[in-house]
């Protein structure tokens, strides 16, 4: 037939176009919220982050989940605005949202410099510090994410970045990292995947390149690139008991913040502190070093805005191995709150999930609760990555029956013993 061959060409061309479209973009993107897309206003330019730990979210508002905070000096390309939030392009089809108050605009016409990933060195920290340093050479500061995929898996994601690697060196004597692999599958995103002997905590910081005394010849990268992103990975404790641990015990609320108040007038802040002090005494008797965020009825920070961050800072500066925040629960609806029961242990980081699970059962038994659960949720004190961190809601102070139980003289010691049993079980399970 006269039209057979042209028709065949048309069909082949259409199939080729469809095949090409199936490969673009390289990473499937979730369908955006239509109402959000319609409301995003145009805004273009390059911005620089003003300060460390600027909040970075998956969407424009406080209800959206957080991504790894941004460090001071990170430059981003902005491609949209939603109120006070700016949409920052991360490359590879990915984007995040930062508040305008946390950045300053570069001059109009500024282009985002290309960022290269160079050498990566993995080695034990000097001076017998029980950490492994993952030092990543960069030509400029980048947004990064530390993704806790499993108790033995950690991914460090850099974007937008181009891999211009010289080498990835792992030094002998490091017990924390079993293997490290590097890949750039998506343009603009570099992933460093680490397989660990166990994840206990991590911290991230930027700094200028500096040669350490332990660097062998040929590995002095102080003259190569201006920035190094260091991920310090904490080693698990060497012992399988609580002796020698530094445990940060946080009695929730306090001072002019009473927390919830029971029908009979018992303040949550007072009940929290009584349990925390009893827990401190038991831990100390077992040989642990205990750091209290408060030991009296007081606030911890000079201002309410800094209260939670200050509690986290206390634990970080003390070199804590574990952080346990003690609370009693309530519900916003009075009718529900008066009959509510249950023990809930909250965690956020992957490294904290096993601690939350280990504490839940013995804590619930000590409180006389049959409903018990460990729950993933984002609280300020559980988001900290430096150590396993949990927040326990022992029982409901808003329930008059449970409030009466809290007034029994041995209540605080009984709850503290439940916490200790859970912590000891966790140490046997997790420590090497």
N, C-alpha and C positions, 0 to 999 in steps of 0.2 A: 504494500500500500504506500502511496506517495508520502503520507504523513508519519509513517512508522518510525523512521530513523530520527527526525526532529523531536518527536514525542519522547523517544527513548532518551535523547540528550537532556530534555527538560526534566524528566523523572530523575535521571542521574544527578543533575545539578541540584534539584530540590533535596535529594537524599544527602548530598554533600553538605549543603547548608545546614540541614537539621543535625547532622553529625557534628559539625563545628559548633553549633549552638549548645549541644549537649556537653561540650567540654568547657563552656564559659558561662559563669565564672568557675574557677577551679574549685572553689569551696562553696557548697550549696548554702544559700542565705535564707534565714527564716523570713516569712512574709511580714513586713512591718505593719504596725498598727495603722490602719488607714486614717484614723482621726489625728494621730501623731504626725504622719507624713504631711497632712494638709496644713497643720499648724506650724511646722518648722519654717522659720523665716530665713531668707538668704543671709549668709555672713561668710566672708572669705578672708583669709589672712593667715599669718603665722603668729603663734603665741608662745610665750615662755612661762613655765610654772614658777610661781613666786617663792614657794616654801616646800619643805619636805612633807610627805604624807598628805598631799592634797587629795581630796576624795575624788574618785573616778568611778563612774557608775555605768551600767549597761543601758540606762535610759535617763531622760531628763527630769529627775525628781528624787526625793528622799525615799520613795517607796520602791525604787528599783534597786536590785542587788548591787553590791560593791564589786569592783575589780581591784587588783593590787594597786595601792595608792601610788600617786606620782611623786617623783623626787624633784627637788628644786633644780632649776636649770634645764629641765627637759623641754625640748621644742616640739610643737605639734602643728599640723596643718588643720585649720578650722574650715568646715564646709556647711555650717548651719547653726541656727539659734532657735532655742525654745525657751522664752522668758529669760531667766538669768543663767540658763545652761547653754553651753556651746558643744557642738558635735565635732569631735576630733577624729580625723581619719588616721587609722593605724596601718593602712596598707593591707593588701590581700583581701579586700572587701570588708574588713573589720573596722569598727568604730566604737568610741566610747564618749561619755559626756562628763564635762568638767564645768564647775561654776566659774563665772567671769571674775568673781572676786579673788579667785586663786591664781589668776594668770595676769600677765600684762602683754599688750599687743606689741609686736615688732613693727618697724616702720613699714608703711604701705609699699608693696612691691618686693618685700623680702621673700626669698625663696628658701624652702626648707632644705638644708644641706643634706647631701647623701650620707648615710651612716653605714659604716663598714664594721663587721665583726672580724677581729684578727685572732691572735693567739688566745688559747684558753688553758689555764693551768689549774690542776686539781691537786691539793696537797694538804697534809696536816698542818694545823696552826703551830707556830713556834711557841717556846716557853711552856710546854706541857699543858697548853690550853686544850680542853677536850672538844675540839671543833675541827672541821675540815673547811678549808677555804676553796671556793670555786671562783677564780679571778678571770674575768672576761674583758679582754681589751676591746675598746670601742673608739671610734674616731669622734664621737660626740655622745652626750647623754641621751638615752632612749627610754621610752615607756617600756616596762617589762611586766610580766606576770609570772608568779611562782604558783604552779598548778600542782596541788597534792592529789595525785591520781589514785594512790593506794598507800598502805603503810610502808611499802618498799619502792615506791615510784614517785619521782619528782620531775616535773618539766619546767624549765626556765624558758619562757617565750619572750623574744625580743622583737619589737616592731616600731616603726617600719625600718627594716634592716636588710643589708645585703651581705652575704657570707663571702668574705675575702680571706679565707683562713690560711694561716701558716701551719699551725699544728695544735693538737689537743693533747696535752701531756698530763699523765697521772703518775704521781710519784709514789715510790714504794713506802710502805709503812702506814698507809691510810686505811683504817678499819671501817670507815663509814660508807664509802662509795665502791660498789663492786664493778660497775661499768659506766661509761659515759659515751653517748653517741650524739652526733650533731647532724642536722638536716635542714634543708630549705626546700620544702615541697611547694609552698605557696609563695609567689613573688611578694617581697616586703615583709616576710615573717621567717625568723630563724628559731628553731627549737633545739635546746640542749636537753637531752633526756638522760636522767640519772637513775640507775638502779642501786638501791641503798641496802645496807644491812638492817636498817630500821630508822624510821623517821621520828625524831624526838622534838625537833624545833629548828627554826632557821631565822636569820635576820639578813637584811639587804642594805647595802650602803654604796654610795659612789665616792670615789676618791681619786686623787692623782696617782699615776703610776709611781711605784717605789720599789726599789730592789731590796729584797729581804736577804739577810745573811745566809739563809739556807738555799738561795738560788744557785744552781750549778752554773758554770760558765756557759754562755750562749743562751741563757734564759733570762737575761736582764732586759725586761721590757719597759724600763723607765724612760727610755729614749725613743720609743716607737710610737705610742699613741697617748693622747692627753688624758683619757678617761679609763678607769677600770671599775666595772661593776663587780662588787664582791658579795657573793652569797655565802654566808657562814652557816654551816650545817652542824647542829649540835649532836654530839654523840650520846647514845643512851647511857644511863648510869652503869657503872661497872658491877654494882652489887644487885642482888635480887631481893633485898629487903629495904625498909625505909631508912635504915641507919645510914647516915652520911648524906641523905637527900637534903636539899634546901626547898622547903615547902612554903609557898606563899599562901597564907590563909586570910581571906578577905571577908570581914563581917559587913554585909551589905547595909547601906543607909547609915544613919548616925547623925548626931548633932541636931540641927534644925530640920533634918529630913528623917522623919520617924518611919517612913515606909508605910505599910498597911497597919491598921489598928483594929484589934479584935473587939467584939461586942462588949467584952468585959474590961476593955481599956488597955490590954497588953499591946505594947508597941512592937512592931516587927524588928526595929533596930535593936531593941533590948534582947529579944529572943535570939536574933542572929549572933549578937556579941557573946551571949552566954554559951552557945554551942561552939563558937569559934575559940573561946578561951579554954573550954574543956578539950577540944580537939588539939589545941596547942600543947596542953599538958601531956596528953597521951603520946603525941609525936615526939616531944622532947624526951620522954621516958624511954622511947625506942631508939634514941640516938640521932634523930633528925634535927637539922637546924631549921627553926621556924621563924618566918618573917611575917609579922602582922601588919596589915594596912591600917588598923586602928585597934587599940586595946582599951579605949574608954569611949564614952558617948560623945563623939565629936565628928565633924566633917574632916575629910582628909586633905582637901584642897582649899585654897583661898577663895575660890569662886565656884558657884554651882556648875558653870560651863566646863570647868576643868576637873570636876570631881572624878569621873570615871577614868579619864586619861591619866590622872595622877595615881590612881590605884594600880593601873597597869605599869606605870613608870616605876613605882615602888618595887614591884616584882622583877622588872627588867634590870634595874640598877643593883638589885641584891643578887643577881645571877641565879634566879630561881630555877628549879628543875620542874616544878609543878605549881599550878595556880588553881585554888579552889575557892570559889565565891559562895558564901552561905546566905540563904534567903528562906523566907516563909511566904507562902503564896496567898493570893486573893483573886477574885474575879470582879469585873466592873459592874455586873448586874447583881444587886443585893440579894435577890431571891435565890439565884444560883450560888452566890458566894457563901451563903449560910449553910448550904448542904454539900458543898464541894469537898471531894476527897482525892487523894492521890499524891504520889511522889514522882517528881520529874527532874531529870538531870539533863541539862542543855550543853551542847557542844557545837562548835563551828568548823574547826580545823580537822583534817583527816587524822592527824596525830593524836587528837583528843577523843576520838570515838571509842576506843577501847577503854579509856579511863572512865568515860561516862557510863558505858555498859557495866563495867566492873563495880561501880559505886551504887548503881540503881537498886539491885536486889537486897544487899545487906542494909542499905539505908532505909528502904521501904519497910523491911521487917522490923528494924529498930523503931520506926515511927508508927508501926501497927497499921500500915496501909496495904491493901490488897491490889489497888490500881497503881501500876508503876510503869515508867517508860523512860528511855533515853531519847532525846529529841534534838534534831538538827535545827538550830535557829541562830540568827545573827544578833548577838549582844556585844556591846563594846568590850567587855572583859573576856569574852570567849573568842573574839576575832584575833587576838594577839597571836603572832606566829612563833614567839620565842620559846615556848614550852607548851606541853599539854595543859589545856585550860578548860575548866568546866564551871558552870553555875548550877548549884543545887537548890531546888525548891522542895524543902523537906516535907511539908504538909501545909494545909490551909489554915492560917491564923484567923481567917474570916469565918471559919466554922466554929461555933461556940463549943462543941464537944472537943475539938482538937485544941482550941485555946485553953480549955480546962486541963487537957493532958500536958500542955506545955508548962503549967504551973506546978506539976508534980516535981518534988525536989531532984529526983534522979534523971529527969528528962534530958537535960543537956549532955550528961555523961553517957547516957544510953545511945543518943544520936551520934555522939563523937565516936563511940565504939563501933557503930555501924559504918561510919566513914572510914575508920581505920581498917576494918576487915576488908572493905572494898579496895582500899588503896594497897594493902598487902597482897591481895589476889592479883591486882593489876601488875605489881612489880614482879611477881613470880612469872607472870605470863609474858611480859614485854621485855624485861631486862635480859641481856645476853647471858 
